[in-house]
Amino acid sequence: MLSATLALDPAFRIAEVNARIFGSFVEHLGRCVHTGIHEPGHPRADKDGLRLDVLDLVRELGVTTVRYPGGSFVSGFRWEDSVGPVAERPTRLDLAWHSSEPNTFGLHEFMTWTAKAGVEPMMAVNLGTRGVAEAVDLMEYCNHPQGTALSDRRITNGAKEPFGIRMWCLGNEMDGPWQTGHKTADEYGRLAAETARAMRMFGPGLELVACGSSARDMPTFGSWEATVLEHTYDQVDLISCHAYYEEKDGDLAGFLASAVDMDNFIDAVVATADHVRAKVRGRKRIDISFDEWNVWYMSKAEDSRPRDGWPVAARIIEDEYDVADAVVVGGLLISLLRHSDRVTAACMAQLVNAIAPIRTEPGGPAWRQTTFHPFAQAARHAKGTVLRTEVTAPSHETSAYGEVTAVDAVATHDEDNRSLTVLAVNRHPGEPVALGLGLRCFPGYELVEHSVLYDDDIRATNTLHRPDRVVPRRQASTGPVDGEQLTALLPPISWNVLRLRRAAA
C-alpha cells in the first residue's frame, strides 16, 4: 500500500479562514433562478415564491456570499427592468444564453432571498453595454437611505431600509470575446477605474472587484491583469479569477489533479498583482476574488444551449456530477483554503441546477449532487486558522500536469474550540494511501470522526430517483491516535474529512 505523511504545527499559519471563501453564484442562466430558487406555485414555495426546500439546502451547504446577477448575463442587464411591480416589468432577450428573461425575479426578490438564506450579496454591475452612470444609479438605489429620486423609488417599491450592499463586481469577464461589450484591457481598465472612483464618491466601506482573466489559458492572461491593475490599483480591492475543469481525452489522473492548475493560477495572479504594486508604488495589497470555479463539462455546453427560439428557463448546462467530480471539487476547495492569505472571496458557480451542487425538478423535489458534500463539509468544519502543512506522498504521472502527488491536503486549527480539521483527497486513480498525521505539536488531540466520500463506481451519481446514492460515510477502520501519530486509510479517488479534538483539561 502507498503511504504518505502530513506534518502539522499550530505555529505555522497561513491566515484565518475567511468565511467568504464559501461563496456561491446565482445567475439568470437556465433554471438557476426560475424553477431553481424561485418557483411560485410550487408546493414548498413561500409567499414570495421562494422554494423552501432549496433554502434549506442552501443553509445546509453553508454558503456565505452569493454573487448576482451574473456572469455573462450581467453584460446585457438593465437593472431598472428588475424592480417595481412584477406585472409591469418588461421581458428582454438575454444574448448571453439565448434566452428570454421575464424579470419576474429581480433585485428586491434577490435581496429578500439573501435575507432568508442568511447570505451576503455580492452585486455585479454591467460594464459591457452600460457604464459609470448606470453603476452609480444602481448603488444609489440600493444603498442611499432616502430623499433622492432613486432611493425613494426603492422605498416605493417596498424596501424602506437601504440594502447596504458592500461588495461590488465591476463587470464580468470583459476579456472574453463572447462577452457582450467585450473590451481590451486598456478600455476595460479605464472604464473600471472611472466607475470605481464614482462609486467610492458615494461613501466609505465598499469592496470593489476588478475583472481578471476569464481563464488561465486566455491569450491575454497575465498582461490583462497587469494592464487592468495599472489603471485601477488605487481604486479596487480585489481582482477576479475564473476557472472550470473537466476530464479531457480520458486523462482521469490529470482531472483529479485539477487543483495543481488552480494553485498555479492563483500564484501567477498574486505575482502579477504584487509586481504592479511595486510599479505603481501602491501601499495596499490586492487580493483575489475567485468568484467563478467548479467542474463544468464545457465541451457539452454548446449542445445544451437553445438553438431555436428564446425560451425562459431552459435546461442549460445541467451537468450531473459523479464521485470523481466531487473529489475534484474537494481538491479545489483545498487549493482555495491553502491560499487564504490572498484569496479572500470565492464563489462556486453556480448554486442551483446549472453546473450546481443542488438540483430541482419543477413542481417536484430538490436534492444534493455529489459535489454538495465536500463543499458543505468544508464550510462546516474548516474553522479558525489555515495551517501551513507539508504533505510527503508518492507521485504518479498525468498527461495534464506531469508528476503529481497522490495526496493533497489542508488543515485548519480552531484554538478556541480545541479542534483540528484535515481535509484530504486521494487523487491516485487506483491505489489507496495510508496517510500518517504527525500530531507531535497537538498533544491530547483525539480523532472525532474520519468521514470519506468514496464509491467502488467512480461514475456513481445522485439523481431524482436515487438522491442519496453517494454520501460521505464514516471510515470505521481509522484507529485512535498512536503516540504522536494518527494513520488514516484514504481509498483511491476519495474526499476525506478528519476531525480531531482535544478534551477539556
N, C-alpha and C positions, 0 to 999 in steps of 0.2 A: 504494500500500500504506500502511496505517496504521503509525505509528511511535510508540514510547514510550521513555522513559528511566528508568533506575533508578540513583539516587545512593547510593553506598556509602562508609562511613567507619568504620574499626575503633574510632574513639574514641566513636562514638555508640552506646551499648549499652542494651539493654532489661534483659536478665537472662541468666544462664546457662540453657542448655537443661535443663529438668527432665525426666529420663527418664520420670517418671510421666505425662507428657502422652501417652505412647504406651501407655495402658492400654486394657483391653477389659472385657467383661462376659459372665459366664456365669450365666444364669438358668434355672430349671426351667420352660422355656417351649418348647412344641413339641418339636423334635428337637435343641435346642441341647445338652442333656446326653445323653439316651438316643438312641442311633444317631448322635450327634454326636461328643462327646469320649469317650463310654463305650459300648462295644458288645461285651460278652463273646461269644466265639464268632466274631467277625469274623476273617478270615484274617490281618489285621495287628494283632490285639489282643494285648497282653502279658498276663502272668499276673494283672494287676489289672483286666483288661477294658478298658484304655485303648487307644484306637486310635493306633498308632504313626505312621500316615500323617498323622493330624491333628496329633499332637505335632510332627512335622517341619515342617508348615506353620505352626504357631503360632510356632515358633522362627524360621522364615524371615520371618514377619510382623514380628517384633521387639517383640512385646508384652512389657511390663514389669510391669504390675499388672493384676489381674483382680478385678472386683467380683463378689460372690456372697452369697446365692443368689437375690437379686432386688434391684430390680424388684418389681412388684406381687405376685409370688409370696410375697415375704418377709412380707407383712402377714397371712398366714394360716399361716405356717410355724412348726411346733413342732420346735425343733432336736433335742429328745430322740428324735424319730422317726427321725433320720438317723444314729444311732450304734448300736453294738452289733452282734451277729450279724445278717447280712443277712436270713436266713430268719425272724428274729423281728421284723423291722421292720414296722410297720403301713402299709397303703395308706390314703391320705387323699384327699379331694376337694379340688382346688385351685379355689377360686371365681374367682380372677383370670382363668384361661384355660380354664375349664370343662373341666378335665382330671382324670385320676386320677394321683396321684403314688405310685409304689410304694416310694420311698425306697431303691431298690437302689444308688443313688449318693448318698452323703451327705457329712458333714463330713470324715471320715477319708479317703474316696476323693478328695475335692476337694483336701485338703492333700497327698496323695500325688501327684496330678496336678500341682499347682503346683510341687512339688519337681522333677518330671521335666521340666516345661516351662520351669523357671528363671524363674518369675514370682512377684511378691509378692502375697499375698492381701489383698483389701480386703473385710472382712466386714460385712454388713448385719444389724442386729438388728430384730426385729419390734416395732414400736411401734403397730401397728394393732390387733391382737387381744390383744397382751400388753404388758408394761411393764418397770418397773425390775428386778424380781426375776429375770425370765427373762433379761434382758440381762446382769446381773451373774453369774448362774449360767453362762451360755454363756462369758463371759470367764474365769471360774474354771476351767471345764472345759478351755478352750483353753490358758490361759497359766500356771496355777499349777503349780509343779513336781510336788509330791506331798504326801500326808499329809492330804488332805481327801476327803470323800466323792466330790466331782465330779472332782478331779484323779486320784484313784485309779481312778475309773471309766474315765477316759481311758486310763490305763495298762493296765487290764484289757482294754480294747477294742483294745489293740495299739500305742499310741503312748506309749512310755516318756518321751520328751522332750516338753516343752510346745511347742505350735505357735508361740508367740511372735508372735501377730498384733498389729500396731501400729495399723493404720488401720481405723476402725470408722464405718459409716454409721448414723446414728440414725434408722432408719426409711426409708421411701421414699414420695415424692410424697404426703405427707399432706394437701396442699391439694386433691387431686383427689377429686371426689365418687364416682369409680369405685373408689377405694381402699378395701379392707376396713378398717373402723375410721377412716374419714376424720374429720378434726378441724378445728376453727377454728384460726387462727393462735395465739390465746391458749392454747387447750387443748393444741395440739402443743408450743408454745414452753415451757410449764411442764413438760410430761412430758419433753421432750428435755433441759431443764436439770437436772431431778432425776435422769434416767438418767445424764447426763454426770457429775454430781457423784459419784454412786455408783460409776461405772466408774473415775473418777480416784482414788477411795479405794484402788483395787486397787494402784496404783503409778504411777510416772512413765513418760514415754515414749510415751503414747498420742497418736494424732492422731484427732480426732473431727470428723465432718462432719454439720452440721445440714441438714435438708431445706429447700431453697429452692423456688421455684415450679417446677411440672412443665412449664410452658411460659410464654413471654413474653406470650402472648395470654390467659392466665388473668385473670379479672376482678379477682382479688386481688393480681396481680403488683405488686411494689413495697411495698405495705402489708404483704403476707405476710412478706417478708424483714425489713422494719423491725421488725415485732412479734416475730417469732421471735428475731431477734438481740438485741432488748432483753431478752428472757428469758435468752438463752444466751451472750451475748457473752464473758463471762469463762470459760465452760466449754468452748467449741468452738474449733476452729482454722480450719475451712473451712465454706463454705455451698455447697450444690449448685446446679447449673444443668442443665436437661434441654431438649433441642431436637431436633426431627426435621423434615426438609424433604422436599418432593415437588413435582413440577411440577403446577401447578394452572391450569386454564382455558386451556391452550395457551400459557402465558407462559413459554416456554423461556428467554428472556433473563433474566427475573426469577429463575427457578430456578437458573440458572448463577451468579447473584449472591447466593445464599443467605448467603454469609459476611457480607454487609452486615448482615443481621439478627443473626447471631451476634456481630459486633462491637458492635452497639448493645445487645444483651442483656448482654454482659459489662460494658460501660461503665456501664449502669444499675445492675447489681448492685454493682459497685465503689463507685459514688456512694452507694448506699443504705448499704452496709456502713461506709463512711467517715463518713457522717452519724451513724450510730448510735455509732460510735467517739467522735465528738465529744460526742454527747449523754450517753453513759454515762461519759465521760472515760476511755475504755479506753487501755491502754498498748500493747497489741499490735495487729497488723493482721490482719483476717480475709481469707483468700484464698479462691479459688474451686476447687471440685472439679466440673468439667464432666463428671459421671460417667454421662451418657447423651447421646449425639449420633450422628446418622447420617442417611442418606437412608432414609425409610420411607414407603411408599405407604399411609398410614393410611386413606385413603378406601376401600381394598380390604380392610383388615384385618378388618372385621367379617364380610365374606363368607367368610373362611377359618377363622373360629373355629367349633369344633364346635357343631352345633345339636342333635344327638341323642346321648344317652349321655354318658359321661365317659371318653373314650379316653385311653390312655397314649401320649405322644409322637406326637400328631397333627401333620400337616404344616401348621403355623400360620405365617403371615406369612413365607413363604419367597420373598421378593422376588428377582427375577432382575435384576441390575444391568447397565446398558449404559454406553457411553462417556460420555454426558452425566452420569450418576450418579457416575462415577469422577472427573470433573473437579470436580463439586460437593464431593465428599469431599476432594479436594486443596485446594480453596478453604477448607473448614472447618479443615483442618489448618494452613493458613497463618494463619487467624484465631487459633487457639489458641496457636501459636508467637509471634505478634505480641503476645499478652497474657501472655507468660511471667512478667512481673513479678507478676501476680496470679493467673493460672490455673496452679496448681501440681500439679494432677492432672486427668486426663481419661480417659474410658472410651468407646471406640467400642462401640455396642450394636447387635447382640451379636457373639459370636465365631464361632459355627458354626450354619449352616442358617437360623436365624430372623434376618432382616434382617442378614445376616452376610457378611463377606469370604470365608469358607470354606464350601463346600458338600460334603455327603457323600451317598452312597447306602447304605442298609443292606446290608451284605454286599458292597458294591462300593467304588468309588474315592472319593477326595476330590479337590477341585480348587479353584483360585483364581478368585474372581469378579473383575470388572474393578476393583472398589473395593479389592481386596487390594493392588494395585500402588502407588498413591500412599502408602498407609499404610506399607508395607514400605520404600519408598524414603526417605520422610521419617525413619522410625525409624533407618534405617541411616546416613543421610548428614547429618542435621541435628544437628551436634555443636558443642560449645563455647559461644559466646555468640550470642544473638539480637541482630542489629543493628537500629538504628532507621533504616529505609530510607524513601526518598521516591520514589514512583512518579509520573511525569508521563505521562499517557496520554489519548488521546481518549475521549470518553464516548458512551454510547448510552442510549436510553430503555428502561425496563422498566415494566410495569404495577405490579409489586410495590413497587419502591424508587425510582421516578423515574429520574434520570440516574445511571449508574454507570460507572466507568472500565472500559475494555476489558481491562486487565491488572491483576492483583493479585499481589503477590509478597512474600516474606520472605527474609532472608539470615541465615546463621549463619557464624561465623568461629571456627575452631579454631586458635588461635595456636600451640599446641604442635606440632600436626601440619601447620602451614602450609597449611591447607585452607580454602577458601571455598565455600559451597554456596548456590545461589539456587534457591528453589522458586517457580515461577510458573505461573499459569493465564491462558490467554487465554479470557475468558468472552464474547467477542463471538460472536454466533451465526452469523456468516457471513464475517468478514474475518480474514485473517492479520495479524499485527502484527510489525514489526521492532523488537525490544527492544534498546536500547543500554545496556550495563552500564558505568557510569563507574568505571574502575579506577585513577584517579589516586592514590588512597591505598593501592593494593595493587600496588606496583611489583614486577615479576618474576613475577607470577601468570600462569599459562598454563592454557588450557582442557584438562581431562582428558576430559570427556565431556559432551555435551548429549543427554539422554535425553528422549523425548517419547512420551506416550500419546495417540494420535490415530487416528481412522479416518474414511474418507470416509462411512461409515454410522455416524452417532452412536447408532443404536439397536442396534449390534452388541453381543453378549454372549458370555460364556464359558459353555459348557454341558457336560453329561456327555459328549457326543459330540464337542464341539469345545472342550476346556478351555483352549486357548491361542489362541483366535480374537483376543483383544485383549490385547496385552502391550506394555510400553514398548520402544521401538526407538531406536537411535542416530540422531541427526539429523546426517547427514554434511555438510549444507550450512553448518553453523555454522563459520566460519573461525577463524583464530588471532587473538589479541589484536593490534589495530592501534593502536600508540601507547599511549594510555591508555583505550582503549575496546574492548569486545567486542560485536559485534552478532549477535543470535540471532533466527532466524525462528520465531515461535510460530504454528502453524497454528490456525485457528478451533476453538473448543471443544477445548482441549488442556491437558494437565498436563505440565509441563516441569521437569526437574532439570538444572541446570548446575553442574558440579563443576570447580573451579579449584584449582590447587596451585602453590606457589612452590618452585622447585627448591632443594635444599640449597646453601648457599654453598660 
